[in-house]
């Protein structure tokens, strides 16, 4: 272990000495056209493209459950269509529609009776004129009927008024947004979703990234759109992690369910952007040439990614306001190789 560490240290010292030996005087390059450019600091860089879907997080959609089994549903709009609050979206048909209405009227009547009994006995219980067990039975009955009636009431609030067909109920959208549904071939059972409605403010991108990028990703880019990443899953799926963007702006909102190729933008410190022409290879290292007074010095860099005609890179030393050679780099590279004795 110690022998390997000493060998690595020796190689590093030899490499650094070689670079110092390969500095060039600017006046020795008079025949070349030398153009310099300051490196531009950057806070992020583009990663490799990944697949993303236009979707919403679980729990963000408003679900319309069925109060019972429905044999036939005629949807009036297609999945993914934009609907406004109160717009009819489906017609439920079958003899059970009449049963739904009867159950709703019955729950309302039973609740009214239970509420009268509850209010009448409340004072008696406070005066201890009835037993604890009697009051508990009265209260439980009242609250159970309240829950049952609320379940039916929420459903019938969506039923279009003026529908006199006993075998059909027309449902209206509970909110404005995008409708989503998957018709079941065997009909809708009690508690199943008839449809769900996704508010515009809930539509976002979902992508899966390598777990090593979870702390770096800040946005998902496609075209001119760069929605920021709002949430990163705290659980991994193998070597990957799910991320979700902020809700998409109207100008950057593809169809719900659409698949896209997006570029994750990754946060970075101490990185710069330079034209590709500034980068070259020397002694198996990626380099740029930095002006230091009347000299050119090679500086090792790590390439992070590409952005347009530029590279995003991290230098071995801070570039600050120093200028980097962006022209005649190949010619200077040849001179450096000659000076190195290769």
N, C-alpha and C positions, 0 to 999 in steps of 0.2 A: 504493500500500500504506500509506504514512504517512498520507495523507489519510483513508483508511477507518478507520485506528486512532484518529485524532484524533476523527473523527465518532462512533465507538462510545464513546469515553471521555466525550465531551460529553453524549451521550444518557444514559449511566449517571449522570453527575453531576446532570443535570436530573431524572432519575427519583428519585434519592436525596433531592434537595432537595424534590421534590413530596411525598414521603412524610413528611418532617419537617414540611412545612407542613400535612399532613393529620392530625396528632396531635389527639386530643380530650381535653378535661378530663372527668374522671368526673362532676364535679358538674353538667356540662351535660347529663348523661344521666339525670337523676333520674326522668324519666317512664318509663323503660324498666326492665324486670326484668333485672338483670344477674347472670348466673351464671357463675362462673369455675371452671376445672378445670386442675390441673397436667397437663402433657403427660407421658405415660408412655414412658420409653425402651424401645425394642425392638431386638432383635438380628437379627431376620429378618422378612421379609414375604412374602406369597403372590404368586407369579407367575401367568401365564396357564396355564390347564389344558392338559395335553398327554396324548397316548395313551401307555399303558404296558401291558406284557404280564407275566404271571406266568410266569417261566421260570427257567433256570439258565445259568450260564456254561459255555462249552465246556471240557470236561475235568473237570467236576465230577460227571458221571454215570458209573456203573459199567456198562461195555458187555460183553454176553455175545456173543462172536463165534462163528460157526459153524465147526466144523473141516472142513466139506465142504459139498457141495450137498445141500439138503434139499427134497424135493418137496412135503411137506405139513406144516403146523404148525397144530395146534389150540390156540389160546390159551384159557386157563382164566379169565382176568380181563380186564377192559376197560382200554384205555389211560387213564392217569390214576388208576387205582385204587391205594389204599394196600395194600401187601403187607408181610408180615413175613418175616424171614430164614428160609429153609428151606421157605417155602410153595410148593407146586407152582404154576407159572404157565403152562406150555406142554407139549404132547405132540408130539414130533417123530415122524413116521411115514414108512415107506418102507424098501425093502430095504437102502438105504445105512446104516441104523442098525446092522445087523449088521456092516457093513464098518467103521463107526466103532469098534465094540467090538473087532473083530479088530485094527485098527490100534493101538488102545490097548494091547492085550495084547502085540502084536508089539514096540511101542516099548519097553515095559517089559523084555521079554526081551533085546532088542538092547542096551539100556542096561546091563543087568546084565553081559552079556558084555564090553562095551566098558570098563566100570568095572574088571572083574577084570584085563583086559589092561593098563589104565592103571596100576593099582596094582602089578602084577607088574613092569612095565618102569620104574617110577619110580625104584626103587633102582638098576637097571642104568644108567639115564641119569645118575644122580648119581655113579656110579662110572666113568662114561664107558665103559661096556661096550657101549653101542649108539650109533649115530651121531646127530647133531643132526637129520638129515632123517627118520630112523626115529621118533624121539621126537615130532617135529612132526606126523607123520602119525597117530600113535597119539593124541596130545592133541587134534588137530582132530576126529578121528572121535568121541572121547568127548564133547567139548563140543557137537558138532552133535547127537548123539543125546540129550544132556541137554536141550537146548533143545526138540527135537521132543517128547520125552516130557513136559516141563513144560507145553507147550502142550496136549497131550491130557489131562494130569492135571488141570489147572485146569478143563477142560470137564467131565470125568467126576466131579469133586467136586460138581458141581451136579446130577448124575443121581440121581433118587430110588432108594434101595435097595429091593430086593425086586421090581423090575420084571422079569418073566421073559419078556416078549414080545420076540422077537428083532427084530421090525420096528417097535418103538416105544421111545422113550426119554422119560421124564417129567423135565422140568427144574424145579429149585427156585430160588427167589430167593436171590441171593448176600448180600443185605443188606435191612434194613427201609427202606422209602421208598415212592416213587411210581414205578410202572412206566410206560414209554413205549415204543411200537413203532409201526411202519408196515409192515403186511404187504405184501411185494412180490408183484405178480401173477404173475411168472414163477418164483417160488420163491426161496429164499435160497441164495446162492452161497457158496463157501468164503471166509471172512474177513468176510462180511457180518454185520451186527448182527442177532441174533435178538430181542433186547430190550435196553433200558438202564434202569437203576434210579437214581433221583435221591434221595439222602438228604434227609431233612427239613431238615437244616441247610444245604442248598444251594439251596433254593427262594427266589427273590428277585424283585424288580421290575426290569424293564429299560425305560428310556424314552429318547427322543431329544429333545434340547433344542437351542435356538440356541447356537452356539459362544460367543457373548458372555457366556453365563451359566455357562460351565464352572467358573470360579473362585468363583462365588457359591453354587451349589446345595449345600444341606446335607441335605435330606430330601425325600421324596416323600409327600405327604399325600392320603389319601382317607378320608372319614368321620372316625372317631376314631383312625385309624392314621397314624403318622408315622415310617416306617422311615428311618433315616439313610442317606445316600448313602455307599457304601463305596468305590466306584471310579468314576473318570471316564476314558473312553478317551483315549489320547494321540494318536489320529488323528481327523481330522474327515471327515465325509461331506458334501461340499458345504459348506453353512453350518451344519451340525448336528454334534452329538457325542453318543455313547451314554453313558449312566450306568447304574450298577447299585446297588441298595440292599443293605443288610445282609440276611442271611437273615430271612425273615418269621416272626414269632411265631405259634404255633398259632391264636390268636384273630384274627389279621390275615392269614390265609392263604387266599385264594380258590383256585379250581381251577387246576391247572397248565394253562397255555395261555390262561387267561382274559384278555380285554382290559378295561382300566379307563381311566377318565379321572382323572388325578391332578393335584394342584397342587404344583408345585415350590416349596419354601421356600428363599428366597434370603437369604444373610447380608448384613448392611448395617451401616455405622457411622454414628453421629450421626443416627439416625432415631427418630421418636416416633409414638405412636398418639394420635389425638384424635377425638372425635365428628365426624361429617360436618357437623353444624350449625355447627362452628367455622370452616369453610372458605368463602371467598367470592372473587369476582373484583374486581380493582381495577387500572385502567390496564393491562389485558390480562395481568395477573399473578395467580397464585393466592396468596392471602393468608390469614393468621390475625391476630387482634387480641390483642396481648400487654399485660398490665397492667404499667406501669412507674411505681410510686408512685401519684400521683393522675392519671395519664394513661393513655390507650390508644394504643398505637403499632401500625400495620400492619407485619407482617413477611412477606416473601416466602418461600414454601415450594415444594417440588417434590413432587408426588404420586407415590408409588411403587406403591401398590396399596390394596386394601380388605380389611378383616378384620372380618366381621360388620357392626356398625353404625358402625364406625370407619374412618378413613382412616389409612394409614401414610404419613408424609411426612418429608422432610428440610428443615429450615429453613435460611435463609440465614445465621443466627447461632444459636449454641447456646442452647437454651431453658433448660437447667438446671432449677431449681426454680420458674421463673416461671410465672404463671398465665395461661391463655388464655380468652378470652370464648367461651362455648358457647351463649349464648341471646341473642335480640334482635340477632343479627348482621346480618340483612338490613336492619333499621332503621338500625343504625349505618353500614352500607355506603351507604345512601341519604344520610345526613348527610355522609359523606366525599366522595361524588360532588358534593354541593352545595358543599362547601368547596373542591372542586377547580375549581369554575366550570363544570361540565358540566351 
